Amino acid sequence: MSRITRLVLISLAVITGAFGAPLHGQDDPLYMNSYQAGRNYYFLRTGNVKFILQADQSGTGPAFTWMIFNAGIPSQTGSKKNALNYTEGSNFSETAARVRLGDVEFTALPHNSSIRWITQDSVPAIECTWWAGGVKVTETYAVSDTPGTIVRTVQLKSADLMGSDTVTLKLAGPKGNEIQIPLAPGASAAVKAFIAPELPTDNPKNTPADFAASQYKNLSVIRSSDSLISGLYRSASYALPGMVAANGRMDAGVFEYGNQWVRDGSNVAMGLIYSGAFESARSLLNYILSDLVNDQGTTVVAGGFDEPDREEFDQMGVLMHSLKLYHDWTGDETLLVQYRAKIIAMIERPLNPVFRDATGMVHNRREFWERTFSDAYELAYQTFMIRGLRDAADLAGVLGVPEKAAGWRKEADVFLQAMLHHPSMALVEDGALIKRRNTDGTVADLTTGRQPTYKNDAPVPTEYNHQLNPDATYALPILSGIIDPTSSLARKSLEKLEAIWNARWDCGGYERYHSSSQIDQPGPWTFGTGFIARAQHEAGLYQRSRRSLKWLSDIQGGTSGAWFEEIPLNRSQIPWCGIVPWTSAEVTSFVVEQWLGAKVVGNKLVFNPKIFQGTQKVEVDLRFRDSRVRAEVEQKAKGRRQKGRNWEQVARSR
C-alpha cells in the first residue's frame, strides 16, 4: 500500500532563479530546440497557468522537465527562454525529480523511462515512470480543483531493493527541499507537491483564473476496440484545453510563432467543440471576434492586418463554419448576437468588386500557405467562400438578417459554378483539381530561379525549378462535401496527392505541397496530413485514411496529443519547428465528423458511422447542448447490430 508521507508547497515566484542559484552554464542548443528526435510535449492548463512538460526519449539529460507560462500571453511561448521558471544555462533540469541512494543521485533517463496520459477521477493526468536503482519512481501531474495549481505526486516503490534502505527525494522548489524516506522491501511511499506560480495580475490580457479540474471532467469520451482511434482521440482531446487560455488567446505555433491567426484559431475551436471543451471554444471564438476581426470585416493574419491583395479569403469561411458548429453543438447564440455587425461585414467583405471579378471568384496575390505570387484564383479561398456563405445563410435568422439568406446561398452557388465549370478560369484541369489559376488563364504551377530566403538550405534557394502542384488543399472541398467525395473529380484529385506522400523521405506523411517549392523546409506536415485523411475517409479510401492516421499516431505527438507542425528535413528548420494546436483539432474533428459521422440536424445529433473494418465495439459519451449523448455499437462478423441507446439521439434540455 502506498502512503502519503509529506505534502510540499512549491510556490514559484516569477523571478529568474526561483529554484536557487543559476548554474552559470550555457544552454544546450539541442535541449532548447523545439524539435528533437524522440521529443514530446504534454500540455495542462489551470487558471492562468500553462504547464508544458517536455519528455525526451533520446540524449543523456533528464527525461522529464517542465516549463510554466502565463496562458493569457501567447507571445511568451514563442521561446522556451520566456518561461517564467527559466534559469539561464539550466535547461530546466532543476524541475526534474532526483532520488539519492547512498551517495549516488538518480534522475529519469530518456532511454529507460515512459510517459503517458492517464485519467484520475475523470480528469486527465500525465504519468511518468522511471527507475532509481531498485526503486521504481512514478510521477503524476494533474490539474487541481484549485485554479492555478498543478498537483505533482511522486510515488517511490521498493520494487527491487534487497533490504530496508533510506532514499532522499529532491523536487524543484526552495533550495534545500529534500525529503528522506525510509523504504522496506516491497513498500511504497508518496509525496505530493503543489506547483502554484505567482503570476502577474496587471496585464489586461491576463487569463481569468477560473479553469480547473472540473472543466476537464466535461470532455467527451470515445472508447473503441480500435486502439488507433481511441488513442488518438484521447491524446488530442486531453491536450487541446491546455493550449487555449480562458481569455481565448492561443499561440498558433508554440516555440515558433507566439502569435495568432483567425484560420488557426477557428480550426482549433472546432476541435475543442468535438472534444466537449465548449467553454474553451467559446473563449477562443469570442477573442477572435473581439480582437482579430475589425469593424470592416477584415481578419487578422499572424497578429496583424495585411494589405488587401494579401488577405486570406478563407478566413471568413472557416470562422463562419466554426461559429455554425459552435451554435449547433451548444445551442448558444450569444456570440452571433453580440458580434452580428462585425460578422455580417466579414461575410460580405470578399463580395466587394475590389476582390472579386466577372468570373464570380475572389482573387489576389497571396495563396493559402502564405506565399506571394501573381494575381490568381486560389482553390482554398473559393472553397471557404462557398462554405462560409452557406453557413451564413443558415445563421441569417440568428444574425437578425433573414432576408439575406437567399442572396448568400445564391452567391455561394456562383462561386461553386465558377470554381468547377468556368470555361477558362475553372480550378479543374484534366479531370482533377488544381490549387491556383492566374488571372490570365494559365495554371499557376512552375516557377524558376534560385530565390533568396531566410533558410538557405530550403529548396527554393537551392533548386532552380519549383512546382506548386499537387497541393494538400485539394482535400478541403472534398472533406467539406462541396465536391461529391465519391466523384471522379474527388478521386482523381486525391490520387494526385499521392505524389507528396514520402516525396523526399521514407517515414510517411504528406507534404503540404510539392517539396521543390518549399520556402523554408521540405518534409511531411501534420495538419495537412490530417485534412487529407479526412478527405480520404469521406471518399471511402479507408486504407489510405488509416495509413495517414497511423502515421500521426506513430510520430512524435501521437501519444501526447501535441504535434509538431512538420517533421523537418533540413537543419535550419529544426530550432523553429513548433507545436501547432491545429493538428490536435484535425484529429478530434476526424474522429467525430468523419469516423463517427456525427452531425447536428435540427436539435438532434445524428450519427452515420464509417468505422474501420474489424472494429468490434464503439462507445461514445459526447457533450451536446446541455446534456450528454451516450451510444454504443457492436459489430459482428456477419454485420452490425446496435446495442443500447440508438445512434440517433434527441438533445435534452435541463
Secondary structure, 3 states (H helix, E strand, C coil): CCCEEEEEEECCCCCCCCCCCCCCCCCCHHHHCCCCCCEEEEEEEECCEEEEEEEECCCCCCCEEEEEEECCCHHHHHCHHHCCCCCCCCCCHHHCCEEEECCEEECCCHHHEEEEEEEECCEEEEEEEEEECCEEEEEEEEECCCCCCEEEEEEEEECCCCCCEEEEEECCCCCCCEEEEEECCCCEEEEEEEECCCCCCCCCCCCCCCCCHHHHCCCCEEEECCHHHHHHHHHHHHHHHHHECCCCCECCCECCCCCCCHHHHHHHHHHHHHHCCHHHHHHHHHHHHHHCECCCCCECECCECCCHHHCCCHHHHHHHHHHHHHHHHHCCCHHHHHCHHHHHHHHHHHHCCCCECCCCCECEEECCCCCEEEEEEEHHHHHHHHHHHHHHHHHCCCCCCHHHHHHHHHHHHHHHHHHHHCCCCCCEECCEECCEEECCCCECCEEECCCCCCCCCCHHHHCCEEECCCEHHHHHHHHCCCCCCCCHHHHHHHHHHHHHECCCCCCCCECCECHHHCCCCCCCEHHHHHHHHHHHHHCCCHHHHHHHHHHHHHCCCCCCCCCECECCCCHHHHHHCCECHHHHHHHHHHHHHHHCCEEEECCEEEECCCCCCCCCEEEEEEEECCEEEEEEEEEECCEEEECCCCCCEECCCC
